[in-house]
Amino acid sequence: MEIEKYISEFKLKDYKNFKEFYNLTSKPIYFTALGILGERSMAEDIMQDTYKSFLENIDSYEQNTNIFGYLTVIARNKSYNMYNKNKRTVSGDDIFYDIGEEAVYDDGGVEEILSHLKDAVDREIVVYHVLLDYKFSEIAHIMKKPLGTVLWKYNRAMKKLREEVERQ
């Protein structure tokens, strides 16, 4: 597998193929962070932090482990840390700003659609299943939640999104 070759190079402090590795692995990280945080610039910050942590701790990565799951868990943990930090410091309406930079991904309105789901866990489940095509059993494993809970939250979130679309 090509990704494992890149990881072996990174363990030897050879980062010449990092861009290719990034292009292969960045989508799940971005959409995981966006699903939790609901804001593009914060998701992009999480992407940088995730790769930085991964490279700093690359010796703890075991070969032939699912790299997408591994990076997703890092991004998820960092996203919830940021979410909890911002929840304590920002009161009232959320503040969104545009710094004039293009996003890494054209999310096609995903951010706006996800904004209808106030619960970060619901957003995260929808992102994993709909955008990243994870199976519900994989989502349950990543989130450390029972499969029944994941299914219930997914169905509840999708019902809410359908109702919101019908209202518009």
VOPAGU-2260 file (C-alpha; in pm, 1 decimal, decimal comma):
REM VOPAGU-2260
SITE   aa  ch    i         X         Y         Z
SITE  MET   A    0       0,0       0,0       0,0
SITE  GLU   A    1     131,5     339,2     -99,4
SITE  ILE   A    2      27,6     507,7     226,1
SITE  GLU   A    3     231,0     262,8     434,7
SITE  LYS   A    4     537,3     349,5     223,4
SITE  TYR   A    5     487,8     718,6     302,4
SITE  ILE   A    6     453,5     645,4     672,1
SITE  SER   A    7     776,5     443,6     668,6
SITE  GLU   A    8     949,9     741,6     507,4
SITE  PHE   A    9     804,8     979,2     769,9
SITE  LYS   A   10     942,8     756,7    1045,8
SITE  LEU   A   11    1285,0     814,6     889,3
SITE  LYS   A   12    1220,5    1192,4     889,4
SITE  ASP   A   13    1182,0    1193,4     508,2
SITE  TYR   A   14     885,2    1420,0     430,0
SITE  LYS   A   15     926,8    1464,5      53,2
SITE  ASN   A   16     601,7    1276,3     -17,2
SITE  PHE   A   17     394,6    1447,9     249,4
SITE  LYS   A   18     182,6    1633,5      -7,1
SITE  GLU   A   19      73,7    1304,6    -168,3
SITE  PHE   A   20      -1,1    1156,8     175,1
SITE  TYR   A   21    -201,0    1467,2     264,1
SITE  ASN   A   22    -403,0    1449,7     -58,3
SITE  LEU   A   23    -489,6    1085,8       9,0
SITE  THR   A   24    -588,2    1131,2     374,3
SITE  SER   A   25    -717,6    1485,3     428,5
SITE  LYS   A   26   -1086,8    1447,4     334,8
SITE  PRO   A   27   -1192,7    1242,7     642,2
SITE  ILE   A   28   -1000,7    1475,7     872,6
SITE  TYR   A   29   -1157,5    1790,0     729,2
SITE  PHE   A   30   -1513,4    1659,9     733,6
SITE  THR   A   31   -1473,2    1510,4    1081,3
SITE  ALA   A   32   -1366,8    1849,3    1216,7
SITE  LEU   A   33   -1632,7    2034,3    1016,6
SITE  GLY   A   34   -1899,8    1798,5    1145,7
SITE  ILE   A   35   -1803,8    1862,6    1506,5
SITE  LEU   A   36   -1717,4    2230,1    1491,0
SITE  GLY   A   37   -1949,0    2343,0    1212,2
SITE  GLU   A   38   -1708,4    2611,2    1092,0
SITE  ARG   A   39   -1464,1    2593,5     802,5
SITE  SER   A   40   -1167,0    2785,2     940,7
SITE  MET   A   41   -1172,7    2589,2    1264,1
SITE  ALA   A   42   -1183,8    2263,5    1066,3
SITE  GLU   A   43    -879,2    2375,8     869,7
SITE  ASP   A   44    -695,7    2452,6    1195,5
SITE  ILE   A   45    -777,3    2104,4    1321,4
SITE  MET   A   46    -638,5    1954,2    1001,6
SITE  GLN   A   47    -303,4    2124,0    1062,5
SITE  ASP   A   48    -298,9    2019,3    1428,6
SITE  THR   A   49    -388,4    1661,2    1337,3
SITE  TYR   A   50    -102,8    1621,1    1091,0
SITE  LYS   A   51     138,2    1793,2    1327,7
SITE  SER   A   52      45,3    1554,0    1610,0
SITE  PHE   A   53      61,3    1255,5    1378,8
SITE  LEU   A   54     412,4    1342,3    1261,0
SITE  GLU   A   55     536,6    1430,7    1610,2
SITE  ASN   A   56     414,3    1095,9    1743,8
SITE  ILE   A   57     467,3     882,2    1434,4
SITE  ASP   A   58     669,9     623,9    1625,7
SITE  SER   A   59     355,6     526,7    1818,2
SITE  TYR   A   60     173,3     443,4    1492,7
SITE  GLU   A   61     168,6      69,0    1425,1
SITE  GLN   A   62     215,9     -37,3    1061,7
SITE  ASN   A   63     -92,3    -174,4     885,8
SITE  THR   A   64    -330,4       3,3    1122,6
SITE  ASN   A   65    -618,1     176,3     943,0
SITE  ILE   A   66    -459,6     516,4     884,8
SITE  PHE   A   67    -792,8     682,4     806,3
SITE  GLY   A   68    -939,9     567,1    1136,9
SITE  TYR   A   69    -620,9     662,7    1319,8
SITE  LEU   A   70    -615,6    1016,3    1179,6
SITE  THR   A   71    -992,4    1052,6    1224,5
SITE  VAL   A   72    -963,3     973,6    1595,1
SITE  ILE   A   73    -688,6    1234,8    1634,8
SITE  ALA   A   74    -899,1    1492,9    1448,2
SITE  ARG   A   75   -1207,2    1401,6    1649,5
SITE  ASN   A   76   -1028,5    1442,1    1982,3
SITE  LYS   A   77    -874,4    1773,2    1879,6
SITE  SER   A   78   -1209,2    1896,2    1747,2
SITE  TYR   A   79   -1389,0    1818,2    2071,5
SITE  ASN   A   80   -1111,8    1986,9    2268,7
SITE  MET   A   81   -1155,6    2299,4    2056,3
SITE  TYR   A   82   -1535,3    2273,7    2075,3
SITE  ASN   A   83   -1528,5    2252,3    2455,2
SITE  LYS   A   84   -1274,6    2534,2    2482,3
SITE  ASN   A   85   -1485,0    2762,9    2260,5
SITE  LYS   A   86   -1804,8    2667,5    2440,0
SITE  ARG   A   87   -1656,4    2803,3    2761,1
SITE  THR   A   88   -1518,8    3123,1    2610,2
SITE  VAL   A   89   -1785,8    3234,8    2359,8
SITE  SER   A   90   -2126,7    3333,0    2482,3
SITE  GLY   A   91   -2425,6    3443,5    2279,8
SITE  ASP   A   92   -2426,7    3408,5    1902,8
SITE  ASP   A   93   -2146,3    3228,8    1724,6
SITE  ILE   A   94   -1905,5    3461,5    1551,7
SITE  PHE   A   95   -1817,7    3376,6    1192,7
SITE  TYR   A   96   -1574,2    3574,0     985,9
SITE  ASP   A   97   -1420,5    3551,7     641,6
SITE  ILE   A   98   -1048,9    3610,3     619,1
SITE  GLY   A   99   -1051,8    3605,4     241,1
SITE  GLU   A  100    -874,7    3271,3     196,2
SITE  GLU   A  101   -1013,5    2989,7     -13,1
SITE  ALA   A  102   -1108,6    2676,2     173,5
SITE  VAL   A  103    -924,3    2353,3     119,7
SITE  TYR   A  104   -1253,2    2195,8       6,9
SITE  ASP   A  105   -1559,8    2331,8    -163,3
SITE  ASP   A  106   -1802,0    2177,7      81,6
SITE  GLY   A  107   -2099,4    2250,4    -144,3
SITE  GLY   A  108   -2309,7    2401,6     133,2
SITE  VAL   A  109   -2234,4    2125,1     381,6
SITE  GLU   A  110   -2154,0    2381,6     649,4
SITE  GLU   A  111   -2493,5    2548,8     602,0
SITE  ILE   A  112   -2681,3    2218,3     604,9
SITE  LEU   A  113   -2498,8    2098,0     915,4
SITE  SER   A  114   -2577,8    2424,4    1092,7
SITE  HIS   A  115   -2935,9    2297,7    1130,4
SITE  LEU   A  116   -2808,6    2028,7    1365,4
SITE  LYS   A  117   -2722,2    2190,4    1696,9
SITE  ASP   A  118   -2585,5    1872,2    1855,9
SITE  ALA   A  119   -2220,7    1814,0    1758,4
SITE  VAL   A  120   -2258,5    1435,9    1795,4
SITE  ASP   A  121   -2549,6    1433,6    1548,6
SITE  ARG   A  122   -2345,6    1639,1    1300,1
SITE  GLU   A  123   -2049,8    1408,3    1340,7
SITE  ILE   A  124   -2255,1    1094,4    1274,2
SITE  VAL   A  125   -2414,8    1246,4     963,2
SITE  VAL   A  126   -2073,1    1351,3     829,5
SITE  TYR   A  127   -1920,4    1008,3     888,0
SITE  HIS   A  128   -2204,8     823,8     719,8
SITE  VAL   A  129   -2322,3    1057,0     443,3
SITE  LEU   A  130   -2002,5    1235,1     341,1
SITE  LEU   A  131   -1731,7     987,1     431,6
SITE  ASP   A  132   -1934,8     671,2     363,2
SITE  TYR   A  133   -1838,9     503,1     692,1
SITE  LYS   A  134   -2047,7     205,2     800,6
SITE  PHE   A  135   -2249,6     250,9    1117,6
SITE  SER   A  136   -2038,0     -13,9    1292,2
SITE  GLU   A  137   -1723,4     187,1    1205,6
SITE  ILE   A  138   -1885,0     505,0    1336,8
SITE  ALA   A  139   -1982,1     330,7    1660,7
SITE  HIS   A  140   -1623,4     208,7    1701,9
SITE  ILE   A  141   -1469,2     552,2    1636,8
SITE  MET   A  142   -1714,5     730,4    1866,0
SITE  LYS   A  143   -1705,4     456,5    2131,7
SITE  LYS   A  144   -2086,9     445,3    2136,0
SITE  PRO   A  145   -2326,4     152,1    2103,5
SITE  LEU   A  146   -2441,0      80,7    1748,7
SITE  GLY   A  147   -2804,8     133,7    1849,9
SITE  THR   A  148   -2726,9     482,1    1979,8
SITE  VAL   A  149   -2546,3     575,0    1658,6
SITE  LEU   A  150   -2838,1     451,2    1446,2
SITE  TRP   A  151   -3094,0     631,8    1661,4
SITE  LYS   A  152   -2901,1     960,2    1653,2
SITE  TYR   A  153   -2847,0     931,5    1277,6
SITE  ASN   A  154   -3215,7     871,6    1207,0
SITE  ARG   A  155   -3316,2    1155,3    1439,2
SITE  ALA   A  156   -3069,3    1393,8    1272,8
SITE  MET   A  157   -3180,8    1299,8     921,6
SITE  LYS   A  158   -3546,2    1350,3    1019,2
SITE  LYS   A  159   -3461,2    1695,4    1149,5
SITE  LEU   A  160   -3273,0    1782,5     828,6
SITE  ARG   A  161   -3564,6    1660,7     612,4
SITE  GLU   A  162   -3807,2    1874,8     813,3
SITE  GLU   A  163   -3579,2    2174,5     773,8
SITE  VAL   A  164   -3556,8    2125,9     396,5
SITE  GLU   A  165   -3935,9    2096,0     369,2
SITE  ARG   A  166   -3975,9    2424,5     557,9
SITE  GLN   A  167   -3759,9    2611,2     309,1
